Amino acid sequence: MSKREKIILAIMFFTVIWGGVMLFGDSGHRRSSESASSGNSSSKEKQLIANLASQLSKQTPSKIEEYMVKSAGDAWTKDPFLSPAKGLQSDKPNKIAKSEKQSSPKAGNWLYSGYLEVSGERLAIINGQEYEEGESLYPVGYYLNRIHKNHVTIGIVGKESTITLPLTEP
């Protein structure tokens, strides 16, 4: 064993001994002082809890707080992340708006409006929805073949031909 290893083992040995003394040594003195003070602290804690409970029961929510609680589950009429000039295109909840967008385009009536790359995953925004490579598009029989920054290629199921859609920025 090298000198360095002996020094490390000696430090570890003394640390373990010191920890044992701190944990088990002189524990009777601590326990007796803790038990004597625990009677006072528990009554103080009970009194504090009783005071807090009585103060909370006296308080009533304001009209603003009641409104916030009531409207928390409602659908949003405007998106807080959009600028006020743009607003939302649909006041309906997202699920309904997405299903309407899916059913509206016909073959060849797609709009490639955005490109996202997050952690190596590429997403294309077509007709307001996010798609990954290989996902099927509406109408049935079309799929997203490749995603590039400036265009996407749409494949036709069962055929080798593809359709190229350029990026259209609003």
NUMAR-234297 format. One record per residue (C-alpha): residue in one letter; z, x, y. Coordinates in pm, whole numbers, padded with zeros to 5 digits, always signed. Each point is the difference from the previous one (the first is absolute). Layout:
N
AZXY;...
***
This chain:
170
M+00000+00000+00000;S-00093+00139+00341;K+00244+00049+00285;R-00159-00288+00192;E+00048-00243-00290;K+00365+00106-00038;I+00067-00068+00369;I-00164-00344-00020;L+00204-00090-00312;A+00323+00117+00166;I-00068-00215+00307;M-00079-00298-00223;F+00319+00055-00201;F+00221+00012+00310;T-00175-00304+00144;V+00064-00203-00316;I+00366+00110-00009;W+00045-00086+00371;G-00165-00342-00053;G+00232-00072-00293;V+00308+00091+00203;M-00116-00218+00290;L-00075-00292-00232;F+00299+00011-00234;G+00258+00212+00181;D+00260-00167+00223;S-00146-00347-00067;G+00348-00160-00031;H+00079+00068+00365;R-00324-00164+00118;R+00043-00307-00216;S+00351-00071+00122;S-00102+00026+00366;E-00310-00216-00059;S+00201-00275-00172;A+00254-00008+00284;S-00268-00046+00265;S-00215-00242-00205;G+00238-00291+00062;N-00039+00033+00377;S-00376+00050-00009;S-00069-00296-00229;S+00188-00238+00230;K-00188+00142+00301;E-00331-00041-00183;K+00082-00360-00092;Q+00092-00076+00360;L-00323+00157+00128;I-00210-00200-00248;A+00177-00322+00098;N-00061+00067+00371;L-00369+00074-00057;A-00048-00311-00214;S+00161-00224+00261;Q-00213+00148+00280;L-00321-00040-00200;S+00076-00360-00089;K+00048-00085+00370;Q-00341+00138+00101;T-00305-00227-00013;P-00360+00124+00013;S-00184-00033+00329;K-00313-00215+00035;I-00216+00312-00014;E+00162+00113-00324;E-00042-00348-00152;Y-00368+00000+00101;M-00051+00345-00153;V+00155-00109-00330;K-00206-00322-00010;S-00332+00166+00085;A+00044+00305-00226;G-00195-00156-00287;D-00276-00164+00206;A-00356+00133-00002;W-00093+00218+00296;T-00249-00149+00244;K-00087+00339+00148;D+00007+00355-00130;P+00245+00216+00199;F-00206+00311-00074;L-00321-00129+00158;S-00064+00025+00369;P+00056-00331+00184;A-00368-00021+00097;K-00123-00003-00361;G+00251-00234-00163;L-00051-00128-00353;Q-00329-00142-00117;S+00179-00249-00219;D+00333-00173+00058;K+00036-00074-00372;P+00219+00212-00231;N-00158+00315-00142;K-00049-00133-00353;I-00211-00292+00119;A-00198+00212+00245;K-00076+00257-00272;S-00120-00261-00248;E-00229-00150+00265;K-00140+00344+00080;Q-00067+00063-00368;S-00192-00322-00047;S-00211+00021+00318;P-00231+00303-00049;K-00312-00024-00208;A-00183+00283-00176;G-00120+00246+00261;N+00218-00151+00275;W+00272+00268+00001;L+00146+00184+00298;Y+00143+00349-00056;S+00239+00034+00292;G+00253+00267-00094;Y+00088+00302-00209;L+00348+00117-00105;E+00101+00308-00196;V+00368+00018-00096;S+00135+00256-00247;G-00346+00064-00138;E-00073-00371-00053;R-00296-00142+00188;L-00010-00360+00115;A-00289-00185+00158;I+00046-00305+00219;I-00274-00247-00076;N+00009-00343+00163;G+00359+00064+00108;Q+00132+00088-00348;E+00092+00335-00152;Y-00186+00114-00311;E+00024+00306-00223;E-00291+00157-00186;G-00087-00208-00307;E+00145-00330+00127;S-00216-00308-00029;L-00129-00171+00312;Y-00085-00360+00073;P-00235-00146-00122;V+00053+00084-00365;G-00233+00267-00130;Y+00053+00258+00276;Y+00248+00288+00014;L+00090+00280+00239;N-00168+00307-00144;R+00080+00283+00248;I+00194+00029+00326;H-00107+00246+00269;K+00121+00034+00358;N-00322-00131+00153;H-00131-00229-00277;V+00080-00164-00334;T-00220-00069-00299;I+00023-00331-00179;G-00111-00017-00360;I-00145-00293-00189;V+00154-00064-00341;G-00248+00078-00279;K-00249+00175+00229;E-00032+00355+00126;S-00107-00098+00350;T+00248+00015+00287;I+00025-00138+00353;T+00108+00230+00284;L+00210-00149+00278;P+00046+00205+00319;L+00333+00008+00186;T-00004-00259+00278;E+00268+00047+00263;P+00097-00303+00206;
***
